[in-house]
Every structure is written in structure tokens, then in C-alpha cells.
């Protein structure tokens, strides 16, 4: 695959022109990053701010912020901590806010409006709200002569609420995506081979796990598991050993993805497994999972791609910054 084709595939996940500032809002924290235009890219400024438990409550059917004043204060604090002033950002939101569905078609209508109507008809019985009350985005892919369409539906009130906070700060949200999609963009920049192979990617957080399979550049599988966490996680904590999820928990997320890929999609097998953890994973844990899965298992290291100035403070939060870094990279 040529460089130009790789770049084209990356732009399928992200608009070609995005701001250099990216923000993520999730259950545990708010993060913000600003990159500069150096090559390799340099992390110019960043901040990670923990937020109160329950302030962000991701949902498919209702606004996700429980206290407008508390979130506004947290946003102001995060941007002040990073010393970032901007008029436009990209935003990553929790995967639990979107209904992601993968559709298979032998052919598609040539007219854009007809395609959208076809997708809405398909989605009517699968989304827990009126499909017209959601923002529908879709990614068209073609593999082995068939069309594989990835749709993401986000309840409009969720978007209106989030955009309203940034509007109050004088900031335009130029692009919104899911945290796992943004983190995958970072992986695609770190290892361009992922667009040529069959790769399983997991984003592991204390409260949820998202898994997606990309087959020769086409997303063919997506799975999100949401679970309650009573852990008061602080992203800046020095926890070099492992995440809360141990061998059994992580392998139990990987195994059904591998089985679905082989049994339902009739594929030969996954060539690599990448994990984007909330905290660093012990190499011995990765080795054990790799042996059990019979597939190389690697941990995503966000800092391999960047230059930075304050290495100590950044190293403590590098794992939680993966989505914001990927999203900021997606501007080019």
C-alpha cells in the first residue's frame, strides 16, 4: 500500500482539516492537548483534570452532564492548567454515547440522500430512540467486492449539551468523534501496518472497554462493554504495574472478538492485538495474554510518535491522553 493510499484511509476516519487542539470528556477526567506543526509533532501543552464521580454519565438517550456548573468549572480549570487559549477544538466523547452499527451491502444507491434513507431504515429497529432525533454519521468502505458501512448515531441532545458548554467559552467544536476511534487514529499513525493487516484494537478504561477489528483498512467489527466502576481513578497516579483489569478480565474481552471474527466473519485470524490501557500494563501480563490468544499482544505507547518538553509529568498521563493525541493528529 502506498503512502498516498494510507493517508486516504486515515482521512476516512477524520476530516482532512482539524484544529491542533483536542479535548476529551469522559467519566473520570477531562483532558486537553495542543500540538505544534513540527516534524515529528511536538506536544506543546496538555492537561488532565479529574472530575467528580457521576458528573459525566454517558447515555444513548439523554444528555450526559449532570451538573452544568460543575462541568463548566472543570473545563475552565483544565484549559487554565494547560494554558491553552483557542477558538476551535476537536472533541472526543465516551463510546457509550453512540450506537455504532456495521452493515453489509452488495450494492448501494448512488444518490447520497437515498443512502442515508436506506441506513435510517436499517437503523430504526436497532437504536433506542427515533433515528431522526440523532446525528447520523457513516463511513463507507468496500472490501472483497461488498460494501461495509459503519454508522454512528448520537442523540442530538447529547451533542447540543456538549457544544453549548464550549460555546459559552467562546470555543467552536469543529469535530466530534468517539474516544476509541480517536485512539485508533493514533495507532494508525504509529504502525501503518495496521491498515494492511487484520488487527484487534481495545481501548480499556475503568468503566468500559471498546473493541474494534480493522481488516486491511476497513472496520468490520465494533463492540462496547459498559460496566460500573467504584474505583476513584486519578489519571496522574503512579501505577506502573497494571490496570484494574487483570489477565482474566482482559482476555475475556479479547476472546469473544476473536471468535466472532473467525466464526461469523469467516476470517482466518487476527495478526496483531493492540491494547490502549488506562494505566500502563505489565509486560508479563501482555506476554501471558499473547500466549493464551496465540497472537502478538502489544500495548499502545502514545509517546513514541511525539517530542515533548516536560517528560516526567507527561509520562504519568500518557495512556489517558491517547484519544486526544490521536484526535489532534487527525487534523493533517
Secondary structure, DSSP 4 states (H G I P E B T S, - for coil): --HHHHHHHHHHHS-S---SEEEEE-SSEEEEEEE-S-SS-EEEEEEEEE--TTSB---SSS--BS-HHHHHHHHHHHHHHHT---SEEEEEE-GGGEEEEEEEES---SSHHHHHHHHHHHHTTTSSS-GGGEEEEEEEEEETTEEEEEEEEEEHHHHHHHHHHHHHTT-EEEEEEEHHHHHHHHHHHH-GGGGTSEEEEEEEETTEEEEEEEETTEEEEEEEEE--------TTS---S--S--HHHHHHHHHHHHHHHHHTS-----SEEEEE-SSPPPHHHHHHHHHHHTSEEEE--GGGG-EES-HHHHHHHTTTTHHHHHHHHTT-
